C-alpha cells in the first residue's frame, strides 16, 4: 500500500496519508476504519464513495447499478479534526 502514517498539524492526532484514486492528491484519513466512512482503499489508493455506493444495497440498483468496493471504510480527517487549519478549510 502507498500510505504514510503521520500526525495532524492542527490537532496533533494520528492520520493516515494516502493518494486519491482520481487525482493522485494526498488525502489525510482518520487511521481507524468506521462503519459510516465514505472512503475505501483500493490497491492502496483512496476511493471516495459516490452517492450510489453509499446507498443501502438494493435501493438504487435499478437507477445506478454497481456496488461499492469492498473493505474497511475511513473518514477524511478534516471531518473530525478539532483544530483544522483555517488555510485548509473550504
ChimeraX attribute file (.defattr): number of C-alpha atoms within 10 A of each C-alpha:
attribute: neighborCount
match mode: 1-to-1
recipient: residues
	/A:1	9
	/A:2	11
	/A:3	16
	/A:4	11
	/A:5	13
	/A:6	14
	/A:7	14
	/A:8	19
	/A:9	12
	/A:10	14
	/A:11	13
	/A:12	12
	/A:13	15
	/A:14	17
	/A:15	20
	/A:16	20
	/A:17	23
	/A:18	22
	/A:19	19
	/A:20	19
	/A:21	16
	/A:22	10
	/A:23	8
	/A:24	11
	/A:25	12
	/A:26	15
	/A:27	17
	/A:28	24
	/A:29	24
	/A:30	23
	/A:31	17
	/A:32	13
	/A:33	15
	/A:34	13
	/A:35	9
	/A:36	10
	/A:37	18
	/A:38	19
	/A:39	25
	/A:40	21
	/A:41	22
	/A:42	15
	/A:43	10
	/A:44	14
	/A:45	22
	/A:46	28
	/A:47	21
	/A:48	22
	/A:49	17
	/A:50	11
	/A:51	11
	/A:52	18
	/A:53	17
	/A:54	15
	/A:55	14
	/A:56	10
	/A:57	12
	/A:58	12
	/A:59	11
	/A:60	15
	/A:61	13
	/A:62	8
	/A:63	8
	/A:64	12
	/A:65	11
	/A:66	13
	/A:67	16
	/A:68	17
	/A:69	14
	/A:70	9
	/A:71	11
	/A:72	14
	/A:73	19
	/A:74	24
	/A:75	21
	/A:76	20
	/A:77	20
	/A:78	18
	/A:79	10
	/A:80	12
	/A:81	15
	/A:82	12
	/A:83	13
	/A:84	16
	/A:85	13
	/A:86	8
	/A:87	6
	/A:88	8
	/A:89	7
	/A:90	4
